[in-house]
């Protein structure tokens, strides 16, 4: 695809003129217009230089366009290649950083057949294999994410199911003890109501006798005597009835008391969590394609023998 960027001739620009460039010199790393390219081809120092169209230049990967043929440290052209460090060097680099390096080769020999060497095909295969490995791992991780989501859903369902079981169980226990409470209170209330009715009957009798006692002033002495004997008998029987109630237990204070199950209470003290979430790790078993290591060294060795 054609570049939308307009490149201007580097040489013309140095002279203060803006001329659209048509070529890029790989050796000089400058843009050339049509006229400057003609002079560039005729110049003894640059006629052997390789050039490419500006369109091809912009089709290069960004990282390749940033690769310079000159040493950034010494501003000298790369002429040698250090096999030990797998990097190009200028003549100044030898005395600066590569004094002890033994395997120094002319860079031109290393680069001579680099594009046509068998290692390029191996690089292409390695690139393809690495990409496929990455795609497989991406698929694998996506599957693992989906699996973990499913595991989370399943665990949440188990938690809610357990909570429901606990709720149902507690509801059952609650209803049972409420039923027991209602039953025992009903029996207790029934006994007290029965006793209450008996006492009310006795109280009514005493009220009636009390009323009749006040009317005895109009009776004869004999009637009074017999009546008093009857009142005494009835009063004595009522007093004995009350004494029997007092000593026999029916009047004892009866209270309803609740004792919560100690096992149930221990839940609040002993149970610290609903459960535990563990992350268990299993070894990675996905089969990946084997890729060579140190490909750069392999590339140098391959091209140097051709």
C-alpha positions in Angstrom: 0.0 0.0 0.0 1.4 3.4 -1.0 2.6 5.6 1.9 0.6 8.7 2.7 3.8 10.3 4.0 5.7 12.7 1.7 9.5 12.2 2.0 11.9 15.0 1.0 15.4 14.6 -0.4 17.9 14.7 2.4 20.7 16.3 0.3 18.4 19.0 -1.1 17.1 19.7 2.4 20.7 20.3 3.5 20.9 22.9 0.8 17.6 24.5 2.0 15.5 23.1 -0.8 12.4 20.9 -0.4 12.3 18.3 -3.2 10.2 15.1 -3.0 12.3 12.0 -2.6 11.9 8.9 -4.7 14.6 6.6 -3.4 16.2 5.6 -0.1 19.9 4.8 0.1 20.4 1.9 2.5 24.1 2.6 2.9 24.0 6.4 3.4 20.6 6.3 5.1 19.3 9.3 3.2 16.4 10.1 1.0 17.2 11.0 -2.7 15.3 12.9 -5.3 15.5 12.0 -9.0 18.5 14.4 -9.7 20.4 13.5 -6.5 19.9 9.8 -7.3 21.6 10.2 -10.7 24.6 11.9 -9.1 24.6 9.3 -6.3 24.9 6.5 -8.9 27.7 8.3 -10.7 29.7 9.1 -7.6 32.7 6.7 -7.1 32.0 6.4 -3.4 28.3 5.6 -3.7 27.7 4.0 -7.1 27.7 0.5 -5.5 25.2 1.5 -2.9 21.9 -0.3 -2.8 18.8 1.8 -2.9 15.1 1.2 -2.7 12.0 3.2 -3.5 10.4 5.2 -0.8 7.3 3.0 -1.0 9.4 -0.1 -0.3 11.1 1.8 2.5 7.8 2.5 4.2 6.8 -1.1 3.7 9.7 -2.2 5.9 8.7 -3.1 9.5 9.2 -0.2 11.9 11.9 -1.9 13.9 13.9 -2.6 10.7 13.8 1.1 9.7 15.3 1.9 13.1 18.3 -0.3 12.4 21.3 1.8 11.3 24.4 0.7 9.4 26.4 3.0 11.6 27.6 2.4 15.2 25.6 4.7 17.6 28.5 4.9 20.0 31.3 5.9 17.6 29.3 7.1 14.5 31.4 4.7 12.3 30.1 2.3 9.8 29.7 -1.3 10.9 32.4 -3.4 9.3 32.9 -6.5 11.5 30.7 -9.0 13.3 31.3 -10.4 16.8 30.1 -14.0 16.9 30.5 -14.2 20.7 28.2 -11.2 21.3 26.1 -11.8 18.1 26.3 -8.1 17.1 27.9 -5.9 14.4 30.9 -3.7 15.3 32.7 -0.8 13.9 36.5 -0.6 14.0 36.4 1.5 17.2 34.2 -1.1 18.9 37.1 -3.6 18.8 39.4 -1.5 21.0 36.5 -0.3 23.1 34.3 -3.4 24.0 35.6 -6.4 22.1 39.3 -6.6 22.9 39.1 -10.1 24.2 36.6 -11.4 21.5 38.3 -14.0 19.3 35.6 -14.7 16.7 35.4 -11.5 14.7 34.3 -11.8 11.1 34.0 -9.3 8.2 30.4 -8.1 8.3 30.2 -8.3 4.5 30.9 -12.1 4.6 28.2 -12.6 7.2 25.6 -10.6 5.2 26.7 -11.9 1.8 24.2 -14.7 1.5 22.0 -14.1 4.5 18.7 -13.8 2.5 19.4 -16.9 0.5 20.7 -19.1 3.2 18.8 -22.2 4.4 18.6 -20.6 7.9 16.1 -18.0 6.6 13.6 -20.8 5.8 14.3 -22.1 9.3 13.7 -18.7 10.7 10.4 -18.5 8.8 9.4 -21.9 10.2 10.4 -20.9 13.7 8.4 -17.7 13.4 5.4 -19.7 12.2 5.8 -22.3 15.0 6.2 -19.6 17.7 3.1 -17.8 16.4 1.1 -21.1 16.4 2.4 -21.8 19.9 1.2 -18.4 21.1 -2.2 -18.9 19.4 -2.5 -22.4 21.1 -1.6 -20.9 24.5 -4.0 -18.1 24.0 -6.8 -20.6 23.2 -5.7 -22.6 26.2 -5.8 -19.6 28.5 -9.2 -18.6 27.1 -10.4 -22.1 27.9 -8.9 -21.9 31.3 -10.7 -18.6 31.9 -14.0 -20.1 30.8 -13.3 -23.1 33.0 -12.6 -21.0 36.0 -15.8 -19.0 35.3 -17.7 -22.3 35.2 -16.0 -23.5 38.4 -17.0 -20.2 40.1 -20.6 -20.7 39.0 -20.6 -24.3 40.3 -19.0 -23.3 43.6 -21.5 -20.5 44.0 -24.4 -22.9 43.4 -22.9 -25.3 46.0 -22.7 -22.5 48.5 -26.3 -21.4 47.9 -27.4 -25.1 48.0 -25.6 -25.6 51.3 -27.1 -22.4 52.6 -30.6 -23.6 51.6 -30.0 -27.0 53.3 -28.9 -25.2 56.4 -31.9 -22.8 56.3 -34.3 -25.7 55.7 -32.7 -27.7 58.6 -32.9 -24.7 60.9 -36.4 -23.9 59.8 -37.4 -27.5 60.7 -35.7 -27.3 64.1 -37.3 -24.0 64.7 -40.8 -25.2 63.8 -40.3 -28.3 66.0 -39.3 -26.3 69.1 -42.1 -23.7 68.4 -44.6 -26.6 68.2 -43.2 -28.0 71.5 -43.4 -24.6 73.1 -47.0 -24.2 72.0 -47.9 -27.6 73.2 -46.4 -27.3 76.6 -47.8 -23.8 77.2 -51.2 -25.0 76.1 -51.1 -27.9 78.6 -49.9 -25.5 81.3 -52.6 -23.0 80.5 -55.3 -25.7 80.4 -54.3 -26.9 83.9 -54.3 -23.4 85.3 -57.6 -22.6 83.7 -59.1 -25.7 85.2 -57.8 -24.8 88.6 -59.0 -21.2 88.1 -62.5 -22.4 87.4 -62.5 -24.5 90.5 -61.3 -21.6 92.6 -64.0 -19.3 91.1 -66.6 -21.9 92.0 -65.3 -22.0 95.6 -65.2 -18.2 95.7 -68.8 -18.0 94.5 -69.9 -20.4 97.2 -68.1 -18.3 99.8 -69.8 -15.2 98.5 -73.2 -16.9 98.7 -72.5 -18.1 102.2 -71.3 -14.7 103.2 -74.6 -13.2 101.9 -76.6 -15.9 103.8 -74.6 -15.2 106.9 -75.7 -11.6 107.0 -79.4 -12.8 106.6 -79.2 -15.1 109.7 -80.1 -12.1 111.9 -83.7 -12.7 110.9 -83.5 -16.5 111.7 -84.5 -18.3 114.9 -81.9 -19.5 117.3 -82.3 -23.0 116.1 -82.0 -21.9 112.5 -79.0 -19.9 113.4 -77.3 -22.8 115.2 -77.9 -25.2 112.3 -76.9 -22.6 109.7 -73.7 -21.8 111.5 -72.8 -25.5 111.6 -73.4 -25.7 107.9 -71.3 -22.6 107.2 -68.6 -23.9 109.5 -68.5 -27.2 107.6 -68.4 -25.5 104.2 -65.8 -23.0 105.3 -63.6 -25.8 106.8 -63.9 -27.8 103.6 -62.8 -24.7 101.5 -59.9 -24.0 103.9 -58.8 -27.6 103.7 -59.1 -27.4 99.9 -56.8 -24.3 99.8 -54.4 -25.9 102.2 -54.2 -29.0 100.0 -53.6 -26.8 96.9 -50.8 -24.9 98.7 -49.1 -28.1 100.0 -49.9 -30.3 97.0 -48.1 -28.2 94.3 -50.9 -26.9 92.1 -50.2 -23.4 93.2 -46.4 -23.6 92.7 -45.1 -21.0 90.2 -44.6 -22.7 86.9 -42.4 -21.0 84.3 -41.6 -21.8 80.7 -37.8 -21.7 80.1 -35.9 -22.2 76.8 -32.5 -23.9 76.6 -30.8 -23.4 73.3 -29.0 -26.5 72.1 -25.3 -26.3 72.9 -24.4 -27.8 69.6 -26.4 -25.1 67.8 -24.8 -22.4 70.0 -21.3 -23.8 69.2 -21.9 -23.0 65.5 -21.6 -19.3 66.3 -18.3 -19.8 68.2 -16.7 -22.7 66.3 -17.6 -22.1 62.7 -15.4 -19.4 61.4 -16.2 -19.5 57.7 -18.6 -21.0 55.2 -15.7 -23.0 53.6 -12.4 -22.5 51.9 -11.5 -21.6 48.3 -8.3 -23.3 47.2 -6.4 -22.7 44.0 -4.9 -26.0 42.9 -2.2 -26.0 40.3 -1.7 -28.8 37.7 1.4 -29.0 35.4 1.0 -27.5 31.9 0.4 -30.4 29.5 -0.3 -28.6 26.2 2.1 -29.9 23.5 3.9 -27.0 21.8 6.0 -27.1 18.6 9.8 -27.2 19.3 11.6 -24.0 18.3 15.4 -23.7 17.9 17.3 -21.5 20.4 20.1 -19.0 19.6 18.9 -18.6 16.0 21.1 -15.6 15.4 24.2 -17.7 16.1 22.9 -20.4 13.8 22.4 -17.8 11.1 26.0 -16.6 11.3 27.4 -20.1 11.3 25.3 -21.1 8.3 26.1 -18.1 6.1 29.8 -18.2 7.0 30.2 -21.6 5.6 28.4 -20.9 2.3 
